Protein backbone atom coordinates (compact mmCIF):
# COMPACT_ATOMS: atom_id res chain seq x y z
CA UNK A 1 0.00 0.00 0.00
CA UNK A 2 1.63 3.20 -1.17
CA UNK A 3 0.70 6.68 0.03
CA UNK A 4 1.10 9.90 -1.96
CA UNK A 5 3.49 12.28 -0.15
CA UNK A 6 3.19 16.05 -0.60
CA UNK A 7 4.75 19.08 1.05
CA UNK A 8 2.89 22.16 2.19
CA UNK A 9 4.49 25.25 0.59
CA UNK A 10 5.82 26.53 3.93
CA UNK A 11 7.40 23.14 4.72
CA UNK A 12 9.02 23.06 1.29
CA UNK A 13 10.39 26.57 1.85
CA UNK A 14 11.75 25.60 5.29
CA UNK A 15 13.40 22.53 3.76
CA UNK A 16 15.19 24.68 1.16
CA UNK A 17 16.79 26.78 3.92
CA UNK A 18 18.39 23.79 5.67
CA UNK A 19 21.92 22.46 5.05
CA UNK A 20 22.13 19.97 2.17
CA UNK A 21 23.02 17.04 4.45
CA UNK A 22 19.93 17.66 6.60
CA UNK A 23 17.78 18.12 3.49
CA UNK A 24 18.87 14.73 2.19
CA UNK A 25 17.97 12.99 5.46
CA UNK A 26 14.55 14.67 5.60
CA UNK A 27 13.75 13.84 1.96
CA UNK A 28 14.77 10.23 2.56
CA UNK A 29 12.43 10.04 5.56
CA UNK A 30 9.60 11.73 3.60
CA UNK A 31 9.91 9.18 0.79
CA UNK A 32 9.81 6.37 3.35
CA UNK A 33 6.53 7.78 4.72
CA UNK A 34 4.97 6.87 1.37
CA UNK A 35 5.52 3.20 2.16
CA UNK A 36 4.87 3.35 5.92
CA UNK A 37 3.11 6.51 7.21
CA UNK A 38 3.38 5.35 10.83
CA UNK A 39 6.99 4.13 11.11
CA UNK A 40 8.60 3.07 14.39
CA UNK A 41 9.56 6.21 16.26
CA UNK A 42 6.67 8.30 14.93
CA UNK A 43 4.36 9.82 17.51
CA UNK A 44 0.78 11.02 17.22
CA UNK A 45 0.41 14.56 18.51
CA UNK A 46 -1.94 15.14 21.43
CA UNK A 47 -5.32 16.77 21.08
CA UNK A 48 -7.13 14.28 18.89
CA UNK A 49 -5.69 15.68 15.67
CA UNK A 50 -4.52 13.54 12.77
CA UNK A 51 -1.04 15.04 13.02
CA UNK A 52 2.02 12.89 13.54
CA UNK A 53 5.65 13.76 14.06
CA UNK A 54 8.88 12.01 13.30
CA UNK A 55 12.32 12.87 14.61
CA UNK A 56 15.21 13.43 12.21
CA UNK A 57 18.23 14.34 14.33
CA UNK A 58 17.61 17.79 15.82
CA UNK A 59 14.73 18.40 13.41
CA UNK A 60 11.10 17.36 13.49
CA UNK A 61 8.74 16.73 10.62
CA UNK A 62 5.04 17.14 11.42
CA UNK A 63 2.66 15.57 8.94
CA UNK A 64 -1.00 14.74 8.41
CA UNK A 65 -2.05 11.22 7.40
CA UNK A 66 -5.29 10.57 5.54
CA UNK A 67 -5.68 6.79 5.44
CA UNK A 68 -8.89 6.99 3.43
CA UNK A 69 -7.27 8.91 0.56
CA UNK A 70 -3.85 7.35 1.19
CA UNK A 71 -2.03 10.67 1.44
CA UNK A 72 0.69 12.07 3.67
CA UNK A 73 0.85 15.87 3.79
CA UNK A 74 4.03 17.22 5.35
CA UNK A 75 3.02 20.38 7.20
CA UNK A 76 6.02 21.53 9.26
CA UNK A 77 9.77 20.99 9.11
CA UNK A 78 11.64 22.79 11.87
CA UNK A 79 14.32 22.54 14.52
CA UNK A 80 13.08 20.79 17.66
CA UNK A 81 13.12 24.01 19.70
CA UNK A 82 10.83 25.77 17.19
CA UNK A 83 8.56 23.07 15.80
CA UNK A 84 5.65 23.29 18.24
CA UNK A 85 5.33 27.09 18.23
CA UNK A 86 2.10 28.02 16.58
CA UNK A 87 0.49 24.57 16.72
N, C-alpha and C positions, 0 to 999 in steps of 0.2 A: 504494500500500500504506500503510494508516494504522494506526498503533500506538495502543493505549490508554495514556494517561499517568495515573499515580496518584502521590500523595505519601504517604510514610510519615508517621505522626502527628508524630514529632519534627521532621521536615523542614518540615511545615506550621506547626508551632509556631515554629520558627526564622524562617520567612518572615514570620510575623505581627509579629515583633519588629523587623524591618528598616524603614528609612525608606520611605515610599510610592514614591519615585522608583526605589529599588533593587528594591522588590517588583514594580513594573510591568515592569522589564527582565527579572527572573527569570521571571515568569509568561509573558512573551512568548517567552523562550527555551524554557521548558518546553512550551508549545503547539507550537512549531516541532519539538521532538523527536518529536512524534506523526507528523509527515510524514517526518522524516529523523533516526533515532536516532543516527546516526554522522556529524554534520555536520562540515564542515571546521573544524579547531581543537579538535575533541574528541580526547581521549587515553585509551587503555586503561590502566588502572592495572596495575602490575607484580604478579607473583605468580600469574598464571594465573587470576585471578578474572574474573567477567563484569562487573566494575565499570568504568565510564567516568567521565570528568570533563570538564566544560566550564567555561571561564573566562567570567565576567561581571563585568568591571571588577576590583575588588579581592575579589570573592567567587567561590567555586567551588561548582558543583553536581555532586555525585557521584550517579550513577544506575546501575541494573542494567537490562540489556536482555535480554529473552527473545524471541529471533527466532521460536522455534517457536510461542509463544502470542501473539506480536505485542504485547508489553507493555513499557512503560518505567516502572520504579518509582524515583522520586526518593527517595534515601536520606538525603542530607546536603546542607544548604545552610549554608555558613559562610564567614567571612572567610578569606582565603588563609593567614593565620598560624595558624589554628585547625583548618582542615579535616581534616588528616591525623592529628590526635591521636585515638587510640582505634581506628584502622583496623587 
